[in-house]
Amino acid sequence: MTRLFEKHEIIPVGNYVILRRADIKEKSAGGLFLPTRAQEKSLQAEVLAVGPGMYLSGGGFAETSVAPGDTVIIDKIGGIEIELEGEKLLIVREPEIFAVIKEK
């Protein structure tokens, strides 16, 4: 599935997933503003677009198990950071996603 921007369409291939990290904390719990380098990257991200999946060595095909709109848990590091039309995005392989957060 693709993600449309004003001037571009981003289409992941294989089992790649396009994510937008959740907002980063700019203030500490005590209300102090944190310098940029002290701010930690969020572990949560929104899925914007997903590739179709990948072929397995045994000849089968595994579809991507996340969908656009899902909120997922990812590592602080990893993936490829890009900027498209002023928006910071992250491209990861599906195995780099640890969990999907679902509301009850």
Phi, psi and omega in degrees: 000150186253166175236125181265133171248180182299315184247350186224160172236130180251125186236103178291151178250161177055227180257028176279150182228136177262127184235156168239118179298148175295161181305143181268141178293128176258348179237148175282173178299332179275000177094004179278141176285133182267138173295154184308316183289343179270349181283130179274148176288145180288146176273347180260146178211156176261134177282124179260322182205151180228148173283170184289337184130200182213155176281140180268157182297334179278001177102354179274183180228130178251114178288156177294136186265359175250162183226156176305137182099340178294148170257128186234163175255129180228171177282159177292331180244166178107170182075182180240121179272132177226167173232129180227120181053041177081001181253129179278126182234164179230131177252121180229159169280149181306321179297346177279356177266125185272325185198160174249133177264122180240142173278147178278000000 
